[in-house]
């Protein structure tokens, strides 16, 4: 197993044996532990002391289904703390098959130089000049890179937002069809990549598979058990295939937890127009694809290909979080406009969540009215052009709030909340507040528990406990490269099969207790980094309006006390 180390200051690359300290870590575990150990907590996130780490999961590159997630870690220019951002596509599987545990980018280029990092299918590495690609949006860039390096390439890249070093800049990754429509969106890590002087990483995907486990036949038997569970699960095996994650739109509106018009309401006017079912009908009528394999080794096929009235490609995949951020938070109920905004975000290299919420804050502050589609599209153009106001928007909702002196800004640690209002789903609010990552929908999401009626809104301790357990579980899952949409299968017989596969990968016993310990190890490293970076308990709070403004239609406020928030992750630190 190897590390690929790149020093952008010196323009050097090296392929080295994975250090002993990181050999049993993967994905988020590797990025977070390494950042905590090797990145100065008070460094400038856009400076040479920060490191940008790309790590496939422990199980990426094995035959296990849905393990094509890659973790990207750094100190975040958005939150000022530690950050792991997670993306699908094709790169994680390719790196895993090569036996590459991590690609570590250190330093920063002198005099605004720009490079492509090429990793060939045999593990050969080079830094190639990229001046010809400066300023390119991601779709054009990928087209050029595919013609230069070959169509059998997986690509991670930045657009203009990353080159501008905007705090909402994403790192876009290619799907199985070679489109840069999978995003490591959260935390502004595209800005870190831009600051390093790296326009793209091109990875050869036609890889001769390295030996990853000692008993391939036993591993494949466990793969079958797990895959069967994923297929039989009603959500991952049916709902996601039929309507994708957008299937949540109707359900979350039904419980009054869909924050819209900058989190002033819990039910969106016209939500029926933007549901997964409405989207599927539109796609079918136009000849698009309602189900699509976007990531390597995926058996869920939650992706879609949204097309216009002529059948021409508009975006992939149109997902729940983007429908909410670009639609719910802005008051836009037109799927075509939302799809256009989604494409532009991918093309410019922007987090759709942070960007949509930033536009919603601007609308709430009086810049324009909610539902103004022309203004929303114009705002995206401003970001791409690098205008003064575009840079404000591209730096996220908190920057927009400061610009307009507007107080209703739904962020924690400067990062926007996701599509679950904490007043309706308090456990999600606990996660938003206490996660070292800032407000994040993948750090410990309890939406399923609320939709199933399993959490009592009035029971504060239950919300805290549920959030803690979810955060530990997600930290562990993110170490494996497993997609969270398949993570629901990690229970019962399939869960035991999952732990057996990790044991075979590590070459030592591994069980549910070890899995929980892994999650706690990751969270401890992240919390330790943030403390050293200057974070205190006061940073683990929601904005005041969530405690003060009742959310219609159920008139809830966020009910969790500061003391309960402070107790959320204390047991993690104590073990």
Buried (B, 14 or more C-beta within 10 A) or exposed (E): BBBBBBBBEEBEBEEEEBEEEBBBBBBBBBBBBBBBEEBEBEBEBBEBBBBBBBBBBBBBBBBBBBBBBBBBBBBBBBBBBBBBBBBBBBBBBBBBBBBBBBBBBBBBBEEEBBBBBBBBBEBEBEBEEBEEBEBBBBBBBBBEBBEBBBEBBBBBBBBBBBBBBBBBBBBBBBBBBBBBBBBBBBBBBBBBBBBBBBBBBBBBBEBEEBEBBEEEEEBBEBBEBBBBBBBEBEBBBEBBBBBBBBBBBBBBBEBBBBBBBBBBBBBBBBBEBBBBBBBBEBBEEBEBBBBBBBBBBBBBBBBBBBBBEEEEBBBBBBBBBBBBBBBBBBBBBBBEBBBBBBBBBBBBBBBBBBBBBBBBBBBBBEBBEBBBBEBBBEBBEBBBEBBEBBBBBBBBBBBBBEBBEBEBBBBBBBBBBBBBBBBBBBBBBBBBBBBBBBBBBBBBBBBBBBBEEEBEBEBBEBBBBBBBBBBBBBBBBBBBBBBBBBBBBBEEEBBBBBBBBBBBBBEEEBBBEBBBBBBBBBBBBBBBBBEBBEBEEEBBBBBEBBBEBEBEEBEBBBBBEEEBBBBBBEEBEEE
